[in-house]
Amino acid sequence: MRIALRAAQDAAARGETPVGACVVDPATGEVIAIGANGPIGTHDPTAHAEIVALREAARKLGNYRLTGLTLVVTLEPCAMCAGAISHARIGRVVFGADDPKGGAVLHGPRYFEQPTCHWRPEVTGGILADESAELLRGFFRARRGKSAPEAPAGT
């Protein structure tokens, strides 16, 4: 989780929402991939930390199936990321802070509990939750009063 927190700090330094993730092989402890939020800088709405880490792990391993690996992320995954986790066949998800508004594991749609979910990882939440949540709170506290970026014309 400390590696994911560092990735989240890197995202914040680039003006992205501070969420970080890493894919780890629990058998060896090897960190296979690290991801940080990047939708703003990459102009890619799917560039959540989890997706970035899953893509990098799949590329490095030469396989889109990441069975038996652990995804560590600083914030409860959203529905999009939960779907990607399921498709990748991740064995375990470890996350920091709960996300009552946008999360989809313990909150919202509870994706892994749905009958249409074809792969259900083991889930552990609350790991370094206070540090993860404080990083997010501090980021948004600093942003208060600043206007959101304008949408491009024609959207």
DAGINOR-V214805 format. One record per pair of residues at least 4 apart in sequence whose ideal C-beta (glycine too) atoms are under 6 Angstrom apart, sorted by the first residue. I is the first residue (numbers start at 1). GAP is how many residues later the second one is. If there is no record, write none. Layout:
i/gap
I/GAP
I/GAP
This chain:
i/gap
1/71
1/126
1/127
3/19
4/16
4/17
4/18
4/68
4/69
4/70
5/69
7/13
7/27
7/29
8/10
8/11
8/12
8/66
8/127
10/26
11/5
11/7
11/25
11/26
12/6
12/127
14/27
16/21
16/22
16/24
17/20
18/117
18/118
18/121
19/18
19/30
19/55
19/56
20/16
20/29
20/54
21/14
21/28
21/29
21/32
21/52
22/9
22/12
22/31
22/50
23/9
23/10
23/30
23/34
23/46
23/48
24/7
24/46
25/5
25/44
26/44
32/25
32/28
33/20
33/23
33/24
35/14
35/17
35/18
36/13
37/12
38/4
38/9
39/5
39/6
39/8
42/5
46/5
47/5
48/33
50/23
50/27
50/31
51/33
54/30
54/34
57/9
58/6
65/24
66/22
66/24
67/22
68/23
69/21
69/22
70/22
71/19
71/22
72/22
73/22
74/22
74/58
75/22
75/24
76/19
76/22
76/23
76/27
76/29
77/4
77/5
77/28
78/24
78/26
79/25
79/30
79/32
82/22
82/29
85/5
86/31
86/33
89/30
90/31
91/30
92/29
92/30
93/28
93/30
94/30
94/33
95/30
96/31
96/32
96/33
96/36
97/32
97/35
97/36
99/4
100/7
103/4
103/5
104/4
104/5
104/7
105/18
111/6
112/5
112/8
128/4
129/4
134/4
137/4
151/4
